[in-house]
Amino acid sequence: MKLKVTVNGQEYVIDVEVEEDEQQNAALAPIVIGGGGPLAAPTKGTASMPAASSNAVVAPLAGSVARILVSEGDEISTGQVLVVLEAMKMETEITAPGDGKVGSIVVEAGQAVQGGQPLIELV
């Protein structure tokens, strides 16, 4: 029996040997690898991250801090680019959500960050 499998967008055709008895009785169903089917028990996660205050600019995705374009005490305006993150060789500009002042910068250039992690505290 031939099956077509897609892994990370790349299609592969594989041959699977099935005995005649099994082939007649087997119903084709999706095969999920690494997923939690309906019978799978949930597992508790162990990841942790510093809590963000309501006035923090947070990372929208995991990556590394490429550049920090502001300093503590700087006055900022809505839409101003504050930090540039790099993820998978792509840069993402993190902009100010509103007018304000940079209170503290809680990351450094080159530091790896997770999605939701605070980058800059605003006052």
SULNOR-V956371 format. One record per residue. N is the residue number from 0. OMEGA is omega as a letter, one per 30 degrees, with the letter a starting at -180 (NA if undefined). Layout:
n: <N & N>
omega: <OMEGA & OMEGA>
This chain:
n: <0 & 1 & 2 & 3 & 4 & 5 & 6 & 7 & 8 & 9 & 10 & 11 & 12 & 13 & 14 & 15 & 16 & 17 & 18 & 19 & 20 & 21 & 22 & 23 & 24 & 25 & 26 & 27 & 28 & 29 & 30 & 31 & 32 & 33 & 34 & 35 & 36 & 37 & 38 & 39 & 40 & 41 & 42 & 43 & 44 & 45 & 46 & 47 & 48 & 49 & 50 & 51 & 52 & 53 & 54 & 55 & 56 & 57 & 58 & 59 & 60 & 61 & 62 & 63 & 64 & 65 & 66 & 67 & 68 & 69 & 70 & 71 & 72 & 73 & 74 & 75 & 76 & 77 & 78 & 79 & 80 & 81 & 82 & 83 & 84 & 85 & 86 & 87 & 88 & 89 & 90 & 91 & 92 & 93 & 94 & 95 & 96 & 97 & 98 & 99 & 100 & 101 & 102 & 103 & 104 & 105 & 106 & 107 & 108 & 109 & 110 & 111 & 112 & 113 & 114 & 115 & 116 & 117 & 118 & 119 & 120 & 121 & 122>
omega: <l & l & l & a & l & l & a & l & l & a & l & l & a & l & l & l & l & l & a & a & a & a & a & a & a & l & a & l & l & l & a & l & l & l & l & l & a & a & a & l & l & l & a & l & a & a & l & a & l & l & l & l & a & a & l & l & a & l & l & a & l & l & l & a & l & a & l & a & l & l & l & l & l & l & a & l & a & l & l & l & a & a & l & l & l & l & l & l & l & l & l & l & l & a & l & l & a & l & l & a & l & l & l & l & a & l & l & l & a & a & l & l & l & l & a & a & l & l & a & l & l & l & NA>
